[in-house]
Amino acid sequence: MNKIRDPHANWFLLPFSERSRLMSEHATSGIKFAGKVSQLITASTGFDEWEWGVTLWSRSPEYIKDIVYTMRFDEASARYAGFGPFYVSYIMSAKEALTHLRILEQE
């Protein structure tokens, strides 16, 4: 992800107090998913074209979809975020994945 540098919406030209307010709103949205989604945020400035990466883990892909959808409406994301590609996968054997999907269908 990046914070965009659009002449009409440049994150880096905002006062620190405003950036703090926006990130507080963003954190409040994310905390609603505590216990459902875990995250790891890594800095990547200087390694590629993105400033940081966000890795999300969950027992259900639905929770990942829900948190990403919800947080895109925060002003920090809606106005100032530049998103890269999203990659989603299961970390389990094919047999475990099929069993897991059958369990989700029954819920």
N, C-alpha and C positions, 0 to 999 in steps of 0.2 A: 504494500500500500504506500501511497504518498499523500501528502497534503499538497493540493494544487496551488499553483502560483498564477492564477488567472488575474488579470489587472483589476477585475471587479470583485474578486473573492480570493484574496491572497492571505492564507492562514498566517504566514510569517510577518505580515504587516499589522496584525491584530495586537493590541496590548496584552501582556501576560495575564492580566486579570480576566480578560474576555476569553482567552484560550482556556484558562482554568475553569471558568464557568461552563464552557461548552464541553470540556472533557468530563466534568462532574456529571452533567446530564447524560453523557455517553456511558459512564460507569454505572449510573443508576439504572439504565436500561439493561446493561449486561448482568448486573447482580441478580436480577429476577430469574436468571438461569443457573444460579448457584446450585450445585448438586446434580445438575443435568449436563452441563457443559464445562469442561476445563480448557484452559488456554495456555499457550506459551507464545510470548511476543519476543521476536528476535530482531535486533538491529541489523540492517544490511547495507547501510550507507557506505558507498565505496566498493561494494562487492558486485552490485548489479544496478539496474535502473530504478530499483525500489528502495525506499527508506527503511522499511521494516516489513517483517512477515508475521502473520498471525496464524498459529496452528491451533485448531480446535479439536477436542476429543469428546465423544459422547457414545453412549450405548445405543443410541438410535439416530439415524440420519435426520429424522424429523426435527430433533432438537437443534441440530446445526442449521437447518433451513430456517427454523423459527428465530434463532438468535440473529442470524445474518439479516433476515428480512426486517426484524424489529429495529436493529441498530442502524440500518440504512436511513431511517427516518429521523434520527437525531440530527440536529443542525450541524454538528461537527462533521458528520458523514455526508449528509445531503448537500451541504454547501461547499465543503472543503476537501472531501476525500477523493483520491484517485485510486480506483480498484484495479488490481491485476486479475489474472485468471484464478479460478477456484479449482482445486483438485479434491475429490472426495473418494474415499475408498474404505473398505473393511480391512482390518488387520486380523485375519483369521483364515483358517483353511476353507476351501470351497464347501466341504461338508458342514462345518460350523456355520458358515454364512447362510446356507440353505435352511438349516435348522432354525437359525435366528429369524430369518424372513418368514418362515412358517409360523413361528411364535407371534410375530408382529401382526400377521394377518388375522390371528385369532383374538387379538385384543380389541 
